[in-house]
Amino acid sequence: MDLTGKVAILTGAAGGLGSAQVKLFVDAGCCVIATDLRESEARKSLLRYGDRAECMAHDVTKPDDWARVVDATLDRFGRLDVLVNNAGIAPNGRMLDVSYEDYARIIEINQHSIFYGMKAVAPAMATCMNVGNRSTNDTCDVTHCECC
């Protein structure tokens, strides 16, 4: 995969999967804005990539935070080509033990944030690309159109 000259926003970068995805993208020539609520954890894994990867604190459940991340990406790299909606959480324990509040938080992160992200990045995308979604292991063609 050759992503030379491309710029990506990758959420959930502090976890094992997110960290591995950042490596994959940087190794393929992409510049990455790696985001996570746990910014300090994400930042540790980015040190080896120099100026090809930067980290930002980001609450994916807040549309205003998405706008801030997109603006920072455009300010830093001048373009945006890829969104990886990797942020996600899973319930701990049995379903019977999950509270309604915990369930609502899971849906907000794993489902609503995907929409917030796609809506925030669509106007800034330099090219139309399909957006991957870790929470369903599926792809979404929402941004595959007459450039959104």
N, C-alpha and C positions, 0 to 999 in steps of 0.2 A: 504494500500500500504506500503510495507516494502522496504525501500531504504538504509537500514543500510550498511555502508561501501562504498556506492556509492558516486561519485563526479559529480557535475553538473555545467555547465556554464549556467547562465540564464540572457538573455539580457532584456533591458527595465525594470530594477528593481525599478526605481524610481516611476513608476506609480502605480495606485491602483491594477491592475491585476498582475503586476510583483511583487509587495510587497506581495500580497496574495500567489503567487506561491512560493516565497522564503519561506514563513511560512509553506506551505504545504510540501515542500521538506525537510526542516529542521525537522519538526515534524515527518516525515517519516524516519528520521535517516540519511539523505543525507547531505554531506558537499557541500556548494554552493559558487561559485564565481559569485556574482551578479554584473552586469555591466550596465552602463548607461552613456550617455553624462552628465547628471545631477548627477554627483557622490555624491555631498554633500547631495542631497535629498535622494538618495538611501541609503547612509550611515546611515542616521537618523533612518531608519526603521530596520536596521540590528543590532543595538546596543544590543538588547535583546537576540541575538543568540550566543553571545560569539565567540569562535573560530570556530564554525560550519558554519559561513557565513562571507565572506569577500567581500569588494566592490572595484571595479576598474572603473576608467573612461574609456570609450570605445566608439569609433565611429564605428558603425557596417558597415559603408559604405567604410571603409578602410581595405583592406586585410592585410596590415602591422600591423594594430591594432589588428586584429584577431590573428595573429601569436604571438603578445606580450601577449595577454590574455591566449592563450593556453599554451605558455611557462610558464607563471606565475602560472597557475593552476597545471601544472605538477611539477614545482619546489615546490609548497606549499603542494600538496596532493599526488604526485607520480602517479596519474592516472586520467583518465577522462572517465566517463561512459555515461553521458547524456548531450545533448544540448537542451535548450529551447530557440528557436528563437522568443522571445516575443516582441522585439522592433518593433514599428510601429507607423505611424502617419496617420492622416486623414485630409482631407482638411477642412478648416474653411469656412463656408458659402456655397454659391451656386456654382455649377460646372462652370457656366458661368463666375464667378469671379475668378476662379483659373487660375493663369498665367502658361505659359508653363514651366517656371523655377520651380515654386512650384510643378507642376505635375512631372517633372523630379526628384525632390527631393523625392517625395512620392514613386515613382517607385524605386529609388535607395535604400531607407530604407526598404520598404515593400516587395520588390522582389529581387533585386540584393544582398542585405545583407544576405538573406537566403542561397543563393549559396555560398557566401564568407564564411559564418559560417560553413556550412557542409563540404566544401573543407578544411577548416583549422583544424577542429576537427577530421575528418575521420582517418588520420594516427595515432592519439593519442588515439583513443577510445580503452578502455580495452575490451569492448564487442560491438558487432553490435547491435544497437537499432534503431527503427524507430524514425525519427526526426519530432516533431510537429511544426506546423507553424501557428501562431496566425492570420496572415493576410488573410489566406484562410480557417481557421478552418478545415484543412484537415491534412492528414499525407502523408509523402513522403517516399518511400521505397529506396531512393537513397543510403543510407548506409546499407541497408539490402542485403548483398552479401557475398562473400567469404572474409569477413572482409576487405572490401573496397580496 
